[in-house]
């Protein structure tokens, strides 16, 4: 079986923009955190393999020059895809009104676009709630001293600060300058996967495996 491409690893198309690729990578980093599986289990080994593959894919596709060079090694999708036969569309794309019921144009428009508007409103409420929760978490993290080991979510971003006892990881927004993405959190002195930077923290028990934020 052929080895999957970086695009297949992240589940994106060859034409995906950098924002879409980054979003796919962060999603995989959150869902395949190896520390959520028991040590030595098959699931943990599979999760570690998936995050290594995702890291390699992001390091290549997240860099414009590396992505162009990598694309030259892939077969031309136009040549490898068989032409699809074209058939006339015999169906009427317009929604049919309920049988035996005559409605006005305004009511028909409401039936057509009402569910779409409701879905948009629900999405906005969820987005606002998520943003508020994230800002509250960031504010509380910024005012609390790290006195015990903290769990860092894979895919979240931190800034490494120098404390009196050693390095401290401060959770921040991924848009902040000098931020790093948490790929894994391991117990010291366990090593980090390749293509990540190991940062031992001041508690002496935690090591963060980081990659540079886009």
VOGU-3710 file (C-alpha; in Angstrom, 3 decimals, decimal comma):
1> xxxxxxxxxx> 0,000/0,000/0,000  1,341/3,433/-0,972  2,324/5,753/1,880  -0,242/8,558/2,347  0,706/12,045/1,242  0,916/14,955/3,690  -2,430/16,170/2,359  -4,035/12,785/3,040  -2,470/12,699/6,520  -4,162/16,005/7,418
11> xxxxxxxxxx> -7,346/15,189/5,492  -7,186/18,249/3,186  -7,170/18,704/-0,583  -4,148/19,649/-2,691  -5,701/23,090/-3,256  -6,317/23,838/0,462  -5,007/27,190/1,705  -2,613/27,556/4,649  -5,409/28,478/7,079  -7,345/25,295/6,262
21> xxxxxxxxxx> -4,199/23,167/6,589  -3,342/24,732/9,972  -6,887/24,155/11,263  -6,722/20,491/10,218  -3,353/20,028/11,939  -4,560/21,570/15,221  -7,642/19,346/15,150  -5,509/16,201/14,779  -3,129/17,382/17,541  -6,048/17,721/19,953
31> xxxxxxxxxx> -7,723/14,407/19,070  -4,585/12,202/19,030  -2,906/13,275/22,242  -0,982/10,085/23,307  -1,199/10,888/27,027  -4,953/10,278/26,850  -4,184/6,570/26,306  -2,623/4,189/28,808  1,136/3,621/28,566  2,139/0,751/26,285
41> xxxxxxxxxx> -1,334/0,349/24,754  -1,896/-0,113/21,031  -4,040/3,053/20,992  -1,230/5,126/22,507  1,303/3,815/19,984  -1,089/4,604/17,137  -1,698/8,114/18,524  2,042/8,788/18,714  2,472/7,616/15,115  -0,386/9,869/13,944
51> xxxxxxxxxx> 0,960/12,970/15,710  4,436/12,365/14,279  2,944/12,118/10,790  0,828/15,253/11,407  3,897/17,179/12,635  5,848/16,188/9,530  2,928/17,191/7,287  2,516/20,606/8,967  6,264/21,352/8,909  6,197/20,823/5,141
61> xxxxxxxxxx> 2,814/22,230/4,093  2,934/25,137/6,557  6,042/26,521/4,804  5,393/27,943/1,338  8,772/27,019/-0,166  8,747/23,506/1,322  5,184/22,954/0,092  6,056/23,974/-3,476  9,056/21,650/-3,461  6,943/18,814/-2,029
71> xxxxxxxxxx> 4,163/19,334/-4,603  6,709/18,776/-7,380  7,266/15,240/-6,074  3,553/14,342/-6,291  1,845/13,054/-9,448  -0,258/15,491/-11,436  -3,836/14,995/-10,163  -5,240/15,969/-13,575  -3,388/13,114/-15,264  -4,050/10,489/-12,593
81> xxxxxxxxxx> -7,807/11,034/-12,372  -9,970/9,352/-14,992  -12,421/11,680/-16,733  -15,895/11,461/-15,298  -18,724/10,911/-17,811  -21,043/13,829/-18,036  -24,760/13,198/-17,899  -27,564/15,706/-18,261  -29,243/16,742/-15,034  -32,859/15,762/-15,519
91> xxxxxxxxxx> -33,990/16,781/-12,049  -35,583/20,107/-11,256  -33,370/21,856/-8,620  -36,255/24,012/-7,421  -37,956/22,763/-4,236  -41,507/21,571/-4,871  -44,252/23,003/-2,635  -46,295/20,617/-0,443  -48,832/18,680/-2,490  -52,246/20,324/-2,602
101> xxxxxxxxxx> -51,116/23,496/-0,745  -50,787/26,887/-2,399  -48,429/29,280/-0,607  -47,285/32,821/-1,243  -43,802/33,656/-2,512  -42,912/35,154/0,887  -43,904/31,952/2,737  -42,019/29,770/0,244  -38,904/31,920/0,741  -39,238/31,533/4,514
111> xxxxxxxxxx> -39,421/27,739/4,188  -36,322/27,754/2,009  -34,058/30,093/3,996  -35,454/29,751/7,528  -33,340/26,667/8,456  -30,222/28,321/7,036  -30,747/31,457/9,122  -31,355/29,369/12,258  -28,131/27,410/11,672  -26,171/30,650/11,246
121> xxxxxxxxxx> -27,560/32,089/14,501  -26,735/28,901/16,431  -23,194/28,955/15,018  -22,738/32,587/16,108  -23,918/31,823/19,655  -21,510/28,876/19,907  -18,628/30,946/18,535  -19,245/33,809/20,985  -19,526/31,390/23,925  -16,296/29,637/22,958
131> xxxxxxxxxx> -14,431/32,938/22,584  -15,657/34,128/25,997  -14,626/30,885/27,691  -11,178/31,060/26,068  -10,642/34,669/27,211  -11,662/33,748/30,768  -9,240/30,816/30,823  -6,388/32,978/29,497  -7,087/35,704/32,088  -7,114/33,296/35,032
141> xxxxxxxxxx> -3,952/31,562/33,805  -2,140/34,890/33,560  -2,823/35,797/37,205  -2,094/32,420/38,830  1,431/31,279/39,690  2,345/27,787/38,532  2,826/25,908/41,790  2,000/22,415/40,537  2,135/20,493/37,229  -0,378/21,817/34,706
151> xxxxxxxxxx> -1,977/19,895/31,862  -1,564/21,601/28,496  -3,976/20,731/25,703  -2,319/19,599/22,451  -2,902/22,252/19,824  -2,990/25,091/22,380  -0,288/27,775/22,356  2,156/28,929/25,043  4,987/31,405/25,538  8,039/30,141/27,423
161> xxxxxxxxxx> 9,109/32,491/30,238  12,188/32,376/32,476  11,250/32,024/36,163  13,399/31,896/39,312  13,232/28,086/39,438  13,326/27,450/35,682  11,153/27,770/32,577  7,413/28,491/32,827  4,864/27,913/30,037  2,305/30,750/29,869
171> xxxxxxxxxx> -0,884/29,868/27,883  -1,600/32,511/25,213  -3,481/32,970/21,982  -1,852/31,301/18,976  -1,882/34,691/17,238  0,500/36,192/19,831  4,069/36,811/18,732  6,703/34,238/19,814  3,992/31,685/20,736  4,568/27,934/20,274
181> xxxxxxxxxx> 2,076/25,121/19,660  1,937/22,324/22,247  2,293/19,040/20,347  2,633/16,771/23,407  3,085/16,973/27,174  5,237/14,201/28,638  6,585/13,345/32,072  10,256/14,273/32,497  12,690/12,861/31,501  10,721/11,129/28,748
191> xxxxxxxxxx> 11,930/12,326/25,291  9,771/14,195/22,805  8,974/12,959/19,275  11,210/14,042/16,430  10,480/17,382/14,724  9,436/18,911/18,071  11,442/20,939/20,615  11,592/19,586/24,181  11,186/22,253/26,909  11,524/20,978/30,539
201> xxxxxxxxxx> 9,478/23,145/32,928  10,373/24,471/36,366  8,333/21,837/38,249  10,919/19,213/37,274  8,147/16,784/36,296  6,818/18,137/33,002  8,330/18,478/29,533  6,462/20,208/26,702  7,035/19,080/23,107  6,613/22,249/21,021
211> xxxx> 6,451/23,274/17,385  6,625/26,821/16,121  3,290/28,564/15,722  2,410/29,647/12,149
//
